[in-house]
Amino acid sequence: MARVLVTGITGYVGQHCGAELLSRGHEVVGTIRSRAKADAAMDALRAAGSVDALTLVEADLLADDGWDDAVDGCDYVLHVASPFFLSEPDDPNEYITPAVEGTRRVIGAAQRAGVKRVVLTSSVAAVTGGHGSGHFGPDDWTDTTADVGAYLLSKTYAEQAAWEMVADGSTELATINPAAVLGPSLGASPDAQSIMMATDMISGKMSMYPDLSIGIVDVRDVAWLHVEAMTHPDAAGKRFIASTREPVPMGTMAAIMRDAGYDKAPKRKAPNLLMKVMSVFDKDLRAMVPLLGTRASLDNTLAIGVLDWEPRPLEDTLLEMAAGLDI
């Protein structure tokens, strides 16, 4: 069994990655930004299984301290820490700097430690941005010259920085590029954007759904793909898109919720003009406006063909997530 560093193990995806590794018998070192988060992280992972092989260490993406010690003796690194944001910051570097500098710090430490392979949590945000509707695959990149917003830039620049750092072949790299990550939480903070979206939908806070169609992937599948990409002999050097092949309309998601008894899920679609007007006053909506009415299909062939991924049914993802929410 391997010793694996998981960055951001307190996060929504990070917790599931830790649980997946521990369930397979690996030794896990998880990074936390503060010792104050240690107990909550341990409790969440303990609920999923044994934590006897789990060690937590402090390390911050914006500081050099701790990374060499964290990665010491590790065979692999899953660099998961990089949060998802929908709203636009006043300064784009609020998102870009920690994503890019953090990625460089983690991969640099992995290279110094002789780690075999790094698996980076990227995003379809690094694939489809600025292109509108169409069909997109692992060879596509977000157009950073377009007005795509800080989050898409942060994911794109961070992934590009990762590929640049391993260009000399000293460390293998694979990336997992998920679409919207949904599914049950192991206890991650409810301010995670994906959890908030589902909460708003079934609580009645979302009175109308936007004209959005998004790729969706179960958080448990994302964790499984990270662990498979970590050791699969054919995974190095590849970008694995983790998503439904066709985008799922928000109206379809709402209908699934209503059919399952969540009567407060919205029934009406918000006019695009209304969304655009509201975005002037609500920065949480601003990043959504360029996506209204677009339909981006995603090529998940590599994840299915190379890693033998069998995506969970969409209904299971949505309803198991909803069942775990405190509504």
Order of alpha helices (4+ residues) and beta strands (2+ residues): beta-alpha-beta-alpha-beta-alpha-beta-alpha-beta-beta-alpha-beta-beta-alpha-beta-beta-beta-alpha-beta-beta-alpha-beta-alpha-alpha-beta-alpha-alpha
